[in-house]
Amino acid sequence: MTAPRPVEALGEELSRLAELHGVATAYSPSPDRAVPASPGAVVAVLAALGVDASTPRAVRAALAARQQELAERLLPPTVVGRHGSIPAALDTLPEGTRLHIETEQGETRTDTGQLPPGVHHLTATAPDGRSAEAQLVIAPDRLPTPAGRSYGLMVQVYSLLSRHSWGMGDLGDLSELTAWAGRALGAGFVQVNPLHAAVPGAPTDPSPYRPSSRRFPDPVYLRVEDVPEYAYVEEREQVRGLLERAARLRESVLEKGALIDRDAVWELKREALELVRQVPLGPGRRAAYVDFLAREGQALEDHATWSALAEVHGSDWHRWPTGLRDPRSPETARARAELMDRVDFHSRLAWLTDTQLTAAQRAAREAGMPLGVVHDLAVGVHPDGADAWAQQDHFASGMSVGAPPDAFNSLGQDWGLPPWRPDRLAESGYAPYRRLLRALFRYAGALRIDHVMGLFRLWWVPQGGPPTEGTYVRYDAEAMLAILALEASRAGSVVIGEDLGTVEPGVREELQERGVLGTSVLWFERDWDGDGRPLAPEKWRADCLATATTHDLPPTAARLTGEHVELRDRLGLLTRPVEEERVESATDVGEWLALLARLGLYEPATGGGRPASEEEAEIHAVHRFLLRTPARMIGVWLPDTIGDRRPQNLPGTWDQYPNWRLPIADAEGRPVTLEELAASPRLHALVDVLRVGLEAGVETGSGEGAGTGPEGAGTGPGGDAEGGP
């Protein structure tokens, strides 16, 4: 598809200026339709990039300055190349230009031949005396890919309580789950929700897709009893009191129908961790903590400083005293010194959480999982949180990420997340992005990237305006993918891109070429270029994680019975008569069940055997179908294994539905513990379907690049169909 023509309403000069800064002047909600961008949105986005386009005179001046800058520039701020080849940006240098390269490994080079992978420092000096410096990123051609096919469990960690949880699932539960799933079930991975640090508040935003920091994990997931110093706390009476309160909190969720109360859990754990911190670290533990502080450096100091200041001034740094809004101000330095004890407390929490995350991945690998824990990278951060405060220079002020109007959402979406500035990322050699990936890959066998299309472009919405008044801003996808390949290869980790919804032409192909797996959800896999009917398994793509559902979609049992329609009707979320929705849902499910029957994948219930009901038989057939596809990874939504009906998140709701606060439950809505899950006949019956299929080498197709939904199906961060965080 050709790119939309510049919009005449913007004016030729403004359109050219926007193009030179990667700002779109139109977007395509479908392949055959181009919609012009709002001139006001284009001007506002340019202003957020430091470009004045407020008047025709300003536009002309900015255009001339940009053209002159590009004409005189020897090198872009970041040069990208693949291992074993010469970066394309160097081909345009004047003949006779001298190169000086200081490699990441400490070598000095004068040419780019066979440079090792890494981020190097490049200086170019032209014959006319001009010189330029740049970061030189040399990356492998492809990311690591799974060695073989495997299936795994997908779970929201907070929702999985054990008999030892303090009111919500924790990292001890995750370690237990991975060890059991690997050893007893033969699972190859466990995929979890983002475990990024949340913004503290009352109440705390429960969405894991609107974190305070993506770089550091959330200490609310700590298993307090697994901290070595816990055993030596002297205030045993206080500890007993905390354990009694934790037991009551756990029982309220598991036995009395209460929702998961993250704030109550954190209050208990914070009190316990304050006691644990009073126990001196032994020499080995002290050395490990010091190493962590040195490794994380300024980023950790900023995160811990923000956390300490938030205890005093609240979690919205925009409301702090003026001097404290700048992380590099003298006032912030003085406050850090005054709050050094609290800064150390929050630094230690980050270390303890990092340690337990590493232990969870180690438990998974020791249990025989080829991948282990698959972590989730949210698309952005909360505007009031630690990252937005510490990295202000890299975020676009006054902008929010969202999605344009499309066939599923005529009003568009505003996710409330500030976007990174592509120009500042390039000027820094993509330092924040590199460090973020490196931190996550340390304990991830694989990484799911939410809204992976954001590596190419993001829809920017000026704050205060509707999502319709936004426009796309392009990122240097070559650089973003190169750094992703570099850091993933260093860690030996696989990357899965959540590429559902609106995907511009060529993006899926480029991701596949670099080794990024896609995401394919059964109900969206139809022959969109043909008759629109369910896509035969041999036509699915191989390079993907294939699933029946996700955290933002109805559990499979609710989809099969149509209960998801009734839920949305009760909450007033339908835009059409409920009868129309019921008919459409039943037709959709009926077409899929008919295909499953034609393929011989449906085995009817046999009374006392397994499957024990028609519903279970249909869920088994759905997963047999996933096995029949060539997908490298097959994900099983853990609540599906016991018939849970409730989605963890219902897009389009806020307080009408308890998003991100539900424990895993059985078909009757009774919360189920990890121990009960491990003993569930229904779970083991479904797992047997997967294990037998994989061990028997189920015949699969060799699908290449099959689509995942129609162009124009919008998604939100953390969203796999419609809606945002």
C-alpha positions in Angstrom: 0.0 0.0 0.0 1.3 3.5 -0.8 1.6 6.0 1.9 -1.2 8.5 2.2 -0.6 11.8 0.3 0.2 14.9 2.4 -3.0 16.7 3.5 -3.5 19.9 1.6 -5.2 21.5 4.6 -1.9 21.4 6.4 -0.1 23.3 3.8 2.8 22.0 1.8 5.5 23.5 4.0 4.0 22.2 7.2 3.5 18.8 5.7 7.2 18.7 4.6 8.3 19.8 8.1 6.2 17.1 9.7 7.6 14.5 7.4 11.2 15.5 8.2 10.4 15.0 11.9 8.6 11.7 11.5 5.1 13.1 12.2 2.3 11.7 10.0 -0.1 14.0 8.2 -2.6 11.2 7.6 -3.4 7.7 8.8 -5.2 4.7 7.3 -7.8 2.9 9.4 -8.1 0.4 6.5 -6.0 -0.3 3.5 -8.4 1.6 1.1 -8.9 4.7 3.2 -6.8 7.6 4.3 -7.9 10.1 7.0 -6.1 13.5 7.3 -4.5 14.4 10.5 -5.8 17.4 12.4 -3.5 20.5 11.7 -3.8 21.4 15.3 -2.5 17.9 16.3 0.4 18.1 13.9 1.4 21.5 15.3 1.1 20.3 18.9 3.1 17.2 18.3 5.9 19.2 16.6 5.9 21.5 19.6 6.4 18.5 21.8 9.4 17.6 19.7 10.8 21.1 20.2 9.8 22.4 16.8 7.8 25.7 16.6 5.1 25.5 13.8 2.7 27.9 15.4 2.7 30.4 12.5 3.5 30.2 8.7 6.7 32.2 9.4 7.7 29.8 12.2 7.0 26.8 9.9 9.3 28.3 7.2 12.1 29.0 9.6 11.8 25.5 11.2 11.7 23.8 7.8 14.8 25.7 6.6 16.7 24.9 9.8 15.8 21.2 9.6 16.8 21.0 5.9 20.1 22.7 6.6 20.8 20.4 9.6 20.2 17.3 7.5 22.3 18.6 4.6 25.3 19.4 6.8 25.1 16.4 9.1 27.8 13.8 8.6 26.1 11.1 10.8 22.8 10.6 12.5 23.2 10.5 16.3 22.9 6.7 16.3 24.2 4.5 13.5 22.9 1.0 13.2 24.4 -2.0 11.4 24.2 -5.8 11.4 27.0 -8.0 12.4 29.3 -8.7 9.5 28.0 -5.8 7.3 28.8 -2.1 6.9 26.1 0.2 8.3 24.2 1.9 5.5 24.6 5.4 7.1 28.4 5.1 6.5 27.9 4.7 2.7 26.9 8.3 2.4 30.0 9.7 4.0 32.3 11.8 1.8 35.2 9.8 0.2 38.3 10.0 2.4 36.4 10.3 5.7 38.4 8.9 8.6 36.7 6.7 11.2 37.7 6.2 14.8 35.8 3.5 16.7 36.1 2.8 20.4 34.4 -0.5 20.8 32.3 -1.6 23.8 35.0 -4.2 24.4 37.7 -1.5 24.8 39.4 -1.9 21.4 40.2 1.0 19.0 39.4 0.5 15.3 39.6 2.6 12.2 37.2 0.5 10.1 33.9 -1.2 10.5 35.0 -4.6 9.2 33.8 -7.5 11.5 33.0 -5.3 14.4 31.7 -7.3 17.4 28.1 -6.9 18.4 27.7 -4.1 20.9 27.2 -0.3 21.3 30.4 1.4 20.2 31.5 5.1 20.0 32.1 6.3 16.5 33.9 9.5 15.4 34.0 10.5 11.7 36.2 13.2 10.3 35.6 14.4 6.7 38.3 15.7 4.4 36.9 19.2 4.7 37.4 19.2 8.5 33.9 18.5 9.6 33.5 15.9 12.3 30.7 14.1 14.0 30.3 11.6 16.8 27.7 8.9 17.1 26.7 5.7 18.9 27.3 2.7 16.7 25.0 -0.2 17.3 26.1 -3.5 15.8 23.5 -6.2 16.3 22.9 -9.8 15.2 20.6 -10.4 12.2 18.1 -12.3 14.2 16.9 -12.8 17.8 17.0 -16.2 19.5 14.1 -18.4 18.6 12.7 -21.4 20.5 14.6 -24.6 19.9 11.4 -26.6 19.6 7.7 -26.5 20.1 6.3 -26.2 23.6 3.2 -25.3 25.5 3.0 -23.2 28.6 0.7 -21.6 31.1 -0.4 -18.0 31.1 -1.3 -16.4 34.4 -1.7 -13.1 36.2 0.6 -13.6 39.2 -1.5 -11.6 41.6 -4.5 -13.8 40.9 -2.8 -17.1 41.8 -2.9 -17.5 45.6 -1.5 -20.3 47.6 -1.9 -21.3 51.2 1.2 -19.1 51.9 0.1 -16.0 50.0 -0.6 -12.7 51.9 -3.9 -11.9 50.0 -2.5 -12.0 46.5 -0.1 -14.2 44.4 3.6 -13.5 44.9 7.0 -14.6 43.6 7.1 -17.5 45.9 3.9 -18.7 44.2 5.4 -18.1 40.8 8.5 -20.2 41.7 6.2 -23.0 43.0 4.1 -22.8 39.8 7.1 -23.0 37.5 8.7 -25.9 39.4 5.5 -27.9 39.3 4.5 -27.0 35.8 7.9 -27.9 34.5 8.4 -31.1 36.4 4.8 -32.5 36.6 3.2 -31.1 33.5 6.0 -30.9 31.0 5.3 -27.2 30.4 8.0 -25.2 28.6 7.1 -21.8 29.9 4.9 -19.7 32.2 3.9 -16.3 30.9 3.0 -13.6 33.5 1.6 -10.1 33.6 4.0 -7.1 33.8 5.6 -7.1 37.2 6.7 -3.5 37.0 6.6 -1.2 40.0 3.2 0.4 40.5 2.5 4.0 41.4 1.6 4.0 45.1 -1.7 5.6 46.1 -5.0 5.2 47.8 -6.2 3.3 46.0 -3.3 2.2 43.8 -4.1 1.9 40.1 -4.4 -1.9 39.8 -3.5 -2.1 36.1 -0.1 -3.6 35.6 0.0 -1.7 32.3 0.3 1.7 33.9 3.4 1.3 36.0 5.5 3.8 37.9 8.6 2.2 36.5 9.2 -0.4 33.9 12.9 -0.7 34.9 12.3 -1.9 38.4 9.9 -4.6 39.7 7.1 -4.2 42.2 8.0 -5.2 45.8 4.3 -6.1 46.5 5.1 -9.4 44.8 7.8 -10.3 47.4 7.5 -13.5 49.4 8.5 -12.0 52.7 9.3 -15.3 54.3 11.8 -16.1 51.5 14.0 -13.1 52.4 16.9 -14.7 54.3 16.9 -12.0 57.0 13.3 -12.7 57.9 14.3 -15.7 60.0 16.4 -13.5 62.2 13.8 -10.8 63.0 13.8 -10.3 66.8 10.3 -8.8 67.1 8.6 -12.2 66.8 5.4 -11.0 68.4 5.0 -8.3 65.7 5.8 -10.9 63.1 3.1 -13.2 64.5 0.6 -10.4 64.4 1.4 -9.7 60.7 1.1 -13.3 59.8 -2.3 -13.4 61.5 -3.5 -10.4 59.6 -2.1 -11.9 56.3 -4.0 -15.1 57.0 -7.3 -13.1 57.5 -6.6 -11.2 54.3 -5.9 -14.5 52.4 -9.1 -16.1 53.8 -11.2 -13.1 52.9 -10.2 -13.6 49.2 -10.3 -17.3 49.1 -13.3 -18.0 51.3 -15.4 -14.8 51.7 -15.6 -13.5 48.2 -13.4 -10.4 48.8 -11.5 -8.8 45.9 -7.7 -8.8 45.9 -6.7 -5.7 47.9 -3.3 -4.7 46.7 -3.0 -1.7 49.1 -3.9 -3.9 52.1 -1.3 -6.5 51.0 1.4 -3.9 50.6 0.7 -2.3 53.9 1.3 -5.7 55.6 4.4 -6.4 53.6 5.8 -2.9 54.1 5.5 -3.3 57.9 7.2 -6.7 57.7 10.0 -5.5 55.4 10.7 -2.6 57.8 11.3 -5.2 60.5 13.4 -7.4 58.1 15.6 -4.4 57.2 16.6 -4.0 60.8 18.5 -7.4 60.6 22.1 -6.7 59.5 23.2 -8.2 56.2 25.9 -10.9 56.4 29.1 -10.2 54.5 28.0 -12.2 51.4 24.6 -10.6 51.3 26.1 -7.2 51.8 28.5 -7.7 48.9 25.6 -8.8 46.7 23.6 -5.7 47.6 26.6 -3.4 46.9 27.1 -5.1 43.6 23.4 -4.5 42.7 23.7 -0.8 43.7 26.8 -0.4 41.5 25.2 -2.2 38.6 22.0 -0.2 38.6 23.6 3.1 39.3 21.8 6.4 38.6 18.6 4.7 37.5 18.2 2.9 40.9 19.1 6.0 42.8 16.4 8.0 40.9 13.8 5.3 41.4 14.5 5.0 45.1 14.6 8.8 45.5 11.2 9.2 43.8 9.8 6.5 46.0 11.1 8.3 49.1 9.9 11.7 48.0 6.4 10.2 47.2 6.1 9.1 50.8 6.5 12.7 51.8 4.8 14.7 49.0 2.5 12.2 47.3 2.9 10.1 44.2 2.2 12.9 41.6 5.5 14.6 41.2 3.9 17.4 39.2 2.4 18.6 42.5 5.7 18.5 44.4 7.6 21.7 45.4 9.0 23.2 42.3 12.6 22.3 43.0 11.8 18.7 43.6 10.2 18.3 40.2 13.7 18.2 38.6 15.6 15.1 39.5 18.9 16.9 38.9 18.2 20.0 41.0 20.1 21.1 44.1 16.8 20.8 46.0 16.4 17.2 45.0 20.0 16.4 46.0 19.5 17.9 49.4 16.2 16.0 49.8 17.9 12.8 48.8 20.5 13.3 51.5 17.9 14.1 54.1 15.9 11.0 53.1 18.9 8.7 52.6 17.5 6.1 55.0 14.3 5.8 53.0 16.2 5.9 49.7 18.2 2.9 51.0 15.0 1.1 52.0 13.5 1.4 48.5 16.8 0.4 46.9 16.9 -2.7 49.1 13.3 -3.5 48.1 14.3 -3.4 44.4 17.3 -5.7 45.1 15.1 -8.2 47.1 12.5 -8.3 44.3 15.1 -8.7 41.6 16.6 -11.6 43.6 13.3 -13.4 43.9 12.6 -12.9 40.2 15.9 -14.4 39.4 15.1 -17.3 41.7 11.8 -17.9 39.9 13.5 -18.2 36.5 16.2 -20.4 38.0 13.4 -22.7 39.4 11.8 -22.8 36.0 15.0 -23.8 34.2 15.9 -26.4 36.9 12.4 -27.9 36.4 13.3 -28.6 32.7 11.6 -25.6 31.1 13.5 -24.6 27.9 12.2 -21.0 28.3 11.0 -20.6 31.8 9.3 -17.3 32.8 8.0 -15.1 30.0 7.8 -11.6 31.3 5.6 -8.8 29.9 6.9 -5.3 28.9 4.1 -2.7 29.1 4.0 -0.1 26.3 4.5 2.9 28.6 4.6 4.3 32.1 2.2 6.4 34.3 2.8 10.1 33.8 3.0 10.7 37.6 5.5 7.9 38.3 9.2 7.4 38.8 10.3 6.9 35.2 8.4 9.9 34.0 10.1 12.0 36.7 13.6 10.6 36.2 13.5 10.6 32.4 11.7 13.8 31.7 14.2 14.7 28.9 13.2 11.6 27.1 9.4 11.9 27.3 7.2 14.2 25.2 5.7 16.8 27.4 1.9 17.3 27.0 1.4 14.1 25.0 -0.3 10.8 25.6 -0.1 7.5 23.7 -3.3 6.0 22.3 -5.0 4.7 19.2 -6.8 6.3 16.3 -10.5 5.7 15.6 -11.2 2.4 13.8 -13.9 -0.1 13.1 -14.0 -1.2 16.7 -13.8 2.1 18.4 -15.0 5.2 16.5 -13.8 7.6 19.2 -10.2 6.4 19.3 -8.3 5.7 22.6 -6.2 7.6 25.0 -4.1 5.4 27.3 -2.7 8.1 29.4 0.9 7.1 28.9 3.6 9.7 27.9 5.6 8.6 24.8 9.3 8.6 24.5 10.7 11.2 22.2 12.3 9.5 19.2 14.9 12.3 18.7 16.0 12.2 22.4 16.3 8.4 22.2 18.5 8.6 19.2 20.7 11.4 20.7 21.3 9.2 23.8 22.2 6.1 21.8 18.8 4.7 23.0 20.3 4.4 26.5 17.0 4.2 28.5 15.6 1.6 26.1 18.8 -0.5 26.2 19.0 -0.4 30.0 15.3 -1.3 30.3 15.7 -4.4 28.1 18.9 -5.4 29.8 17.2 -5.3 33.2 14.2 -7.4 32.1 16.2 -10.0 30.2 18.3 -10.7 33.3 15.4 -12.9 34.6 13.3 -13.5 31.5 13.6 -16.6 29.4 11.4 -14.7 27.0 9.8 -11.3 26.8 6.4 -10.3 25.5 6.3 -6.8 24.2 2.9 -5.2 24.6 1.8 -3.3 21.4 5.0 -4.2 19.6 3.9 -1.9 16.8 5.1 0.9 19.0 8.7 0.1 18.0 7.6 1.5 14.6 5.1 4.3 15.4 2.8 5.5 18.2 -0.4 7.5 18.1 0.3 10.7 20.0 -2.7 12.6 21.5 -2.2 16.1 22.8 -3.3 16.2 26.5 -6.7 17.7 26.9 -7.8 16.8 23.4 -9.9 13.8 22.2 -8.1 10.8 20.8 -9.4 11.7 17.4 -7.2 14.8 17.4 -3.9 12.9 17.4 -1.4 11.7 14.8 1.2 9.0 14.4 4.9 9.7 15.2 7.5 7.4 13.7 10.4 5.8 15.6 13.5 4.4 14.1 12.4 0.8 13.9 15.7 -0.3 12.5 17.5 1.0 15.7 14.7 -0.2 18.0 14.9 -3.7 16.6 18.7 -3.8 16.4 18.9 -3.0 20.2 16.2 -5.5 20.9 18.2 -8.2 18.9 21.4 -7.2 20.7 20.1 -7.4 24.2 18.0 -10.5 23.6 20.9 -12.3 22.1 23.2 -11.4 25.0 20.6 -12.9 27.3 19.7 -15.8 25.1 16.0 -14.8 25.4 13.1 -15.1 23.0 10.9 -12.1 22.2 7.1 -12.3 21.5 5.4 -9.3 20.0 1.8 -8.6 20.8 0.8 -7.6 17.2 -3.0 -7.8 17.4 -5.1 -5.1 16.0 -4.1 -2.3 13.7 -0.8 -3.2 12.1 0.6 -1.1 9.2 1.7 -3.1 6.1 5.1 -4.7 6.3 5.5 -4.5 10.1 4.7 -8.2 10.8 7.0 -9.2 8.0 9.9 -7.2 9.4 9.3 -8.5 12.9 9.3 -12.1 11.5 12.5 -11.4 9.5 14.3 -10.3 12.7 13.0 -13.3 14.7 10.3 -11.6 16.8 7.4 -14.1 17.3 3.9 -12.8 16.8 0.7 -13.4 18.8 -2.3 -15.3 17.3 -5.6 -15.7 19.2 -7.9 -18.3 17.9 -11.1 -16.3 17.6 -9.4 -13.6 15.5 -7.7 -16.0 13.1 -10.0 -15.9 10.1 -9.4 -15.7 6.3 -9.8 -11.9 6.2 -8.6 -11.8 2.6 -11.0 -14.5 1.5 -14.4 -15.6 2.8 -13.8 -14.5 6.4 -14.3 -18.0 7.8 -12.1 -19.6 10.5 -8.6 -20.0 9.3 -7.5 -23.6 8.7 -4.7 -24.7 11.0 -2.2 -25.2 8.2 -2.6 -21.6 7.2 -1.5 -20.2 10.6 1.9 -18.7 10.9 4.6 -20.7 12.6 6.5 -17.9 14.2 4.0 -17.1 16.9 2.5 -17.8 20.3 -0.9 -19.3 19.7 -3.6 -19.0 22.3 -7.3 -19.4 22.8 -7.7 -16.2 24.9 -5.8 -13.6 26.9 -6.2 -11.5 30.1 -8.3 -8.9 28.2 -10.7 -11.4 26.5 -13.4 -13.8 27.8 -12.1 -17.1 29.2 -12.8 -19.9 26.7 -15.8 -21.3 28.8 -17.5 -17.9 28.7 -16.8 -17.5 25.0 -18.3 -20.9 24.2 -21.5 -20.3 26.3 -22.0 -16.7 25.3 -21.7 -15.6 29.0 -19.4 -12.8 28.0 -22.2 -11.1 26.1 -24.5 -11.3 29.1 -21.7 -9.7 31.3 -21.3 -6.8 28.9 -25.0 -6.4 28.7 -25.4 -6.2 32.5 -22.7 -3.5 32.6 -24.3 -1.5 29.9 -21.3 -1.8 27.5 -23.1 -3.0 24.4 -23.7 -0.6 21.6 -26.2 -2.8 19.8 -29.3 -4.7 21.0 -28.3 -7.7 23.1 -30.0 -10.1 20.8 -27.8 -9.0 17.9 -24.7 -9.6 20.1 -26.0 -13.0 21.1 -26.6 -14.1 17.5 -23.2 -12.8 16.4 -21.4 -14.6 19.2 -23.3 -17.8 18.7 -22.6 -17.7 15.0 -18.9 -17.1 15.6 -18.6 -20.0 18.1 -20.7 -22.2 15.9 -18.4 -21.8 12.9 -15.3 -22.6 14.9 -17.0 -25.7 16.5 -18.0 -26.9 13.1 -14.4 -26.6 11.9 -13.2 -28.5 14.9 -15.7 -31.3 14.3 -14.7 -31.5 10.6 -11.1 -31.9 11.6 -11.9 -34.7 14.0 -10.7 -32.8 17.0 -13.9 -33.1 19.1 -14.3 -36.0 21.4 -17.7 -36.0 23.1 -18.0 -36.3 26.9 -18.4 -39.8 28.2 -20.1 -39.3 31.5 -17.7 -40.2 34.3 -14.6 -40.0 32.2 -12.6 -37.1 30.9 -13.8 -34.8 29.4 -16.6 -34.9 31.9 -18.9 -32.4 30.2 -19.6 -31.0 26.7 -18.0 -27.7 27.7 -14.7 -29.5 28.6 -14.9 -31.5 25.4 -15.1 -28.3 23.4 -12.2 -26.7 25.3 -10.1 -29.8 24.7 -11.0 -29.5 21.0 -9.9 -25.9 20.9 -6.5 -26.8 22.2 -6.1 -29.8 19.9 -6.7 -27.2 17.1 -3.9 -25.0 18.5 -1.6 -28.1 18.4 -2.6 -28.7 14.8 -1.2 -25.3 13.8 2.5 -24.8 13.2 2.8 -22.3 16.1 6.2 -22.6 17.9 4.6 -21.8 21.3 1.1 -22.7 22.5 -0.2 -20.7 25.5 -2.9 -22.1 27.9 -4.7 -19.5 29.9 -4.5 -21.0 33.4 -8.1 -20.1 34.4 -9.2 -22.0 31.4 -7.9 -25.2 32.9 -10.6 -25.1 35.6 -13.5 -23.4 33.8 -13.2 -19.9 35.2 -15.8 -17.6 33.5 -14.5 -14.2 34.5 -12.0 -12.1 32.5 -9.2 -10.5 34.5 -9.8 -7.2 32.7 -12.9 -6.0 30.9 -11.8 -3.2 28.5 -14.1 -0.2 28.5 -14.7 -0.4 32.3 -13.2 1.3 35.3 -15.2 0.9 38.5 -18.1 -1.1 37.0 -16.0 -4.3 37.0 -13.2 -5.5 39.3 -10.4 -5.4 36.7 -7.0 -6.8 37.8 -8.4 -7.8 41.3 -9.9 -11.3 40.8 -8.4 -14.6 42.1 -8.5 -17.6 39.8 -11.8 -19.4 40.3 -13.5 -22.6 39.1 -16.6 -22.9 36.9 -18.8 -22.0 39.9 -16.8 -18.9 40.7 -15.1 -20.4 43.8 -11.6 -19.2 44.2 -9.0 -21.9 43.8 -5.6 -22.1 45.4 -2.4 -23.2 43.7 -2.5 -26.4 45.7 -6.0 -27.1 44.5 -5.1 -26.4 41.0 -2.3 -28.9 41.2 -4.8 -31.6 42.2 -7.5 -30.6 39.7 -8.7 -33.5 37.5 -10.1 -31.0 35.0 -6.7 -29.3 34.7 -4.8 -32.6 34.3 -7.3 -33.7 31.6 -6.6 -30.6 29.5 -2.8 -30.9 30.1 -2.9 -34.5 28.9 -4.4 -33.3 25.6 -1.4 -31.0 25.1 1.2 -33.4 26.4 0.0 -36.3 24.3 -0.3 -34.1 21.2 3.2 -32.7 21.6 4.8 -36.0 22.4 3.0 -37.7 19.5 4.3 -34.9 17.1 0.9 -33.8 16.0 1.0 -33.0 12.2 1.1 -29.3 11.7 0.9 -27.0 8.7 3.7 -24.7 7.6 1.8 -21.5 7.6 3.8 -18.4 6.7 2.7 -14.9 7.8 -1.0 -15.5 8.1 -2.8 -12.4 9.3 -4.0 -11.8 12.8 -7.2 -10.0 12.4 -8.3 -7.3 9.9 -6.4 -4.1 9.3 -8.1 -1.6 11.7 -8.8 -3.8 14.7 -7.6 -1.5 17.4 -5.9 -2.5 20.6 -4.8 -0.8 23.8 -1.8 -1.4 26.0 -2.2 -4.7 27.6 -5.2 -5.1 25.4 -5.6 -8.0 22.9 -8.7 -6.9 21.2 -10.2 -3.6 22.2 -9.7 -1.2 25.0 -6.8 0.2 27.0 -5.3 -0.4 30.4 
